[in-house]
Amino acid sequence: MHITVRLAAIRFGSPVLISSLCSSRLQGSRRLFTMAEHSSEKVVFNKPKVELHVHLDGAIRVQTILDVAKRRGMSLPANTVERMTEIIIVQKPATLTEFLGKFAEYMHVIAGDREAIKRIAYEFVEDKAKEGVIYVEVRYSPHFLANTKVDPIPWNQTEGDLSPDDVVHLVNTGLSEGERAFNIKARSILCCMRHMPSWSMDVVELCKKYRNEGVVAIDLAGDESLNCENYPGHRKAYEEAVNCGIHRTVHAGEVGPASVVKEAVEVLKAERIGHGYRTLEDQTLYKQLLAQKMHFEVCPISSKLTGACDPDFTKHPVITFRKDKANYSLNTDDPLIFNSTLHLDYSTAQKYMGFTEEEFKRLNISSAESCFLPADEKEELLNRLREAYGMMENTAF
Ligand SMILES: O=c1[nH]cnc2c1ncn2[C@@H]1O[C@H](CO)[C@@H](O)[C@H]1O
């Protein structure tokens, strides 16, 4: 084995570990498959994968929510995994606003609790390792998990002593303990929220402070109908990110029009677009983004259940992306709320959109090329994938 490849294999997890973990089913809440698609879920791409768009607070185990509520003496609308899962998940196509409301069912339990925040980060890494992910970038809003130095204090919490800064430190700790335990690589992206421009400067400052401890980029999430031209807080934060070399992604063109994507690229200097489906409505913009190899973070199951795309997967925008050899990834987004797994996104792409093993390899290579790791670590990741996919050049003479 080539030395770089061997090093990469160690850092990103051994193939044996990955394949054995891949074949095991997820535990806890993920067993309750209620969507029709779940019955057909199978592992269609049992190879190392890269995931670039997944929300930590949308990827918590239901059992963990129940455990933490019990420990903290908090009440929940249900006390079994099955019942609580039914309450949290979106079962049929809804709206983005309806979907975003689901976080309020459980965020008050996790927010403000040191042990819980570290635990969800650690368990997240375990769940991703089980799906065969060898590199993941996970995102969240530090403010949504804090209970002091955040205005307003979210989820009706009373003021405590956990600041957004403490939250980032705890998530970093949970992720790095998870990395060591499950032998994959996990980095994080900090989210600004569209409706809270006053938090955005804090977010970029946290990105700067923790750039050497696992934080790789800034994001803008939430309700896209709020235009950032009217919210200079986001623009200023992204300007600072550009000036300091902080990587940038923006949720745009998910349910909002192509103009939001244009603004993300031209004003916020986004290097990747979260979702971006509605870019196709502006063919000039789409061609420009294709030419500059802009990366689209596509989330198939999510796009159906948030009402972002036609529920008929055979009409999904990612089919056009694939035909045009666009640069995109396949991601879960919020697997807790969609009661889904990365395997379901892949099997859906195969079953309804004509994706092949070759395309899965190509899109994972594009994902690695578009990830926010520094160049040397990116090359290691790429080598690891090329080796697993049988794409290594023969260097033995
Ligand atoms: O698909 C999405 N579109 C827009 N915002 C989202 C999506 N999924 C989650 N969040 C928002 O991002 C926050 C930080 O992780 C979540 O709390 C949720 O409000």
The ligand as an ORCA input file, in Angstrom:
! r2SCAN-3c Opt
* xyz 0 1
  O     -33.172     22.150      5.670
  C     -33.012     23.135      6.404
  N     -33.165     24.392      5.906
  C     -33.016     25.514      6.647
  N     -32.687     25.470      7.956
  C     -32.523     24.248      8.519
  C     -32.665     23.054      7.796
  N     -32.440     22.020      8.634
  C     -32.173     22.551      9.845
  N     -32.234     23.893      9.777
  C     -32.050     24.856     10.854
  O     -30.665     24.914     11.170
  C     -30.526     25.004     12.584
  C     -29.121     24.715     13.017
  O     -28.761     23.389     12.827
  C     -31.610     24.087     13.077
  O     -31.911     24.315     14.430
  C     -32.763     24.457     12.147
  O     -33.440     25.599     12.643
*
